[in-house]
């Protein structure tokens, strides 16, 4: 079996010797809540409603936990889920609030949630390509990286830029 030439990973991730990581996207994290949720600030929403945590063994979950602790935001953890889509569905059905990467709440995922940036500026997670330093197909991985970087611009924001707190509903154009 041949070694893997490259992999797309989301971080944060520690890269061992002999590997290179090229980041093509710094994805913002968002606080998500059911439509119509009271609360003008992310802190107010996170501290007032049950918190649905992403599986703790995943790097982004540890990053979120560290940021909650750093900012002294006390959440009431109700459940732990290992799927971002499942978390967003639980939130959309009124079972609590969470923090998820922005791409988890955008098209083509057909759901409505209230979303606020997690932090000012928002906390981000890196997404990139990891490869062996001695990869003989490095030129192909570089071409892939360039295309991913080119196409990784976030889709146009669906947030009302006139709203002071950027409270908004994020939804797809098709129903569930």
C-alpha positions in Angstrom: 0.0 0.0 0.0 1.4 3.4 -1.0 1.6 6.2 1.5 -1.0 9.0 1.4 0.3 12.0 -0.5 -1.8 14.6 1.2 -4.9 15.1 3.4 -7.2 18.0 4.1 -7.4 18.6 7.8 -9.0 21.1 10.1 -7.2 22.3 13.2 -5.7 23.3 15.3 -3.3 20.5 14.5 0.3 20.0 15.5 2.5 18.9 12.5 5.3 16.5 13.2 8.7 16.6 11.7 8.7 15.4 8.1 5.3 17.0 7.3 4.2 20.4 6.0 0.8 22.1 6.7 -0.5 24.7 4.3 -3.5 26.6 5.5 -6.0 27.7 2.9 -8.9 28.9 5.1 -9.3 30.4 8.6 -12.9 29.5 9.2 -14.8 31.6 11.8 -16.6 29.9 14.6 -20.3 30.9 15.3 -22.6 30.7 18.2 -25.8 29.2 17.0 -29.2 29.2 18.7 -32.8 28.4 17.7 -34.6 31.0 15.6 -36.3 33.6 17.9 -33.9 32.9 20.8 -33.7 35.8 23.2 -30.3 37.3 23.9 -28.4 40.0 22.2 -24.9 38.8 22.9 -23.1 35.5 22.4 -22.4 35.4 26.2 -26.0 35.9 27.1 -27.1 33.1 24.7 -24.4 30.7 25.8 -25.1 31.2 29.5 -28.9 31.2 29.3 -29.6 28.0 27.3 -28.5 24.3 27.4 -25.1 23.9 25.6 -24.6 21.2 23.0 -20.9 20.4 22.9 -19.0 19.0 20.0 -17.2 15.8 20.8 -14.3 16.8 23.2 -11.6 14.7 21.5 -11.8 16.9 18.3 -9.3 19.8 18.1 -11.9 22.4 17.4 -13.9 21.3 20.5 -10.9 21.7 22.7 -10.3 25.1 21.1 -13.9 26.1 21.9 -13.6 24.8 25.5 -10.4 26.8 26.0 -12.0 30.0 24.7 -15.1 29.6 26.9 -12.8 29.1 29.9 -10.5 32.0 28.9 -13.6 34.3 28.6 -15.2 33.0 31.8 -18.3 31.9 29.9 -20.2 29.3 32.0 -22.2 26.9 29.9 -24.6 24.2 31.0 -23.6 21.2 29.0 -26.6 19.1 28.1 -25.1 16.7 25.5 -22.1 15.9 23.5 -22.4 15.1 19.8 -19.8 14.0 17.2 -21.4 15.5 14.1 -21.6 19.2 13.3 -24.7 18.7 11.2 -26.4 16.9 14.1 -25.5 19.7 16.5 -27.0 22.3 14.1 -30.2 20.2 13.7 -30.5 19.9 17.5 -30.1 23.6 17.9 -32.6 24.4 15.1 -35.2 22.2 16.9 -34.8 24.2 20.1 -32.7 21.8 22.1 -30.0 24.2 23.0 -27.2 26.4 21.7 -23.7 25.6 20.5 -20.5 26.9 18.8 -19.8 25.5 15.3 -17.6 26.4 12.3 -19.4 28.8 10.0 -19.5 26.4 7.1 -21.7 24.0 9.2 -24.6 26.6 8.9 -24.3 27.5 5.3 -25.7 26.1 2.0 -26.4 23.5 1.1 -27.3 22.6 4.7 -31.1 23.5 4.7 -31.7 24.7 8.2 -32.5 28.0 10.0 -30.6 29.1 13.1 -29.7 32.4 14.8 -26.0 32.9 14.5 -23.5 35.3 16.0 -19.7 35.4 15.6 -17.9 33.7 18.5 -15.7 36.5 19.6 -14.7 39.9 18.3 -12.9 39.2 16.1 -14.4 35.7 15.8 -12.3 32.7 16.9 -11.2 30.8 13.8 -10.1 27.3 13.0 -7.5 26.6 10.3 -8.3 24.3 7.4 -5.4 23.1 5.3 -3.5 20.4 3.5 -0.9 18.3 5.3 1.7 16.4 3.3 5.0 14.7 3.7 7.9 17.1 3.3 9.5 14.7 0.8 6.3 14.2 -1.2 7.3 13.4 -4.8 3.9 14.7 -5.9 4.3 18.0 -4.1 3.6 20.0 -7.3 0.2 18.3 -7.6 -0.6 19.0 -3.9 0.6 22.6 -4.5 -1.8 23.0 -7.4 -4.6 21.6 -5.3 -3.7 24.0 -2.5 -3.9 26.9 -4.9 -7.3 25.9 -6.2 -8.6 25.3 -2.6 -7.3 28.7 -1.5 -8.9 30.4 -4.6 -12.2 28.7 -3.9 -12.2 28.9 -0.1 -13.4 32.5 0.1 -16.4 32.4 2.4 -19.7 32.6 0.5 -21.3 36.0 0.7 -22.4 36.7 4.3 -26.1 36.2 4.9 -26.0 38.4 8.0 -27.8 41.7 8.0 -24.8 44.2 8.1 -27.0 46.9 9.5 -27.8 45.0 12.7 -25.6 46.3 15.4 -25.0 42.8 16.9 -25.1 41.0 13.5 -28.1 38.9 14.9 -29.5 37.2 11.9 -31.1 34.0 10.6 -28.9 31.9 8.4 -30.9 29.6 6.1 -30.7 27.7 2.9 -33.1 28.4 0.1 -34.8 25.0 0.3 -36.9 23.6 3.1 -35.9 20.6 5.2 
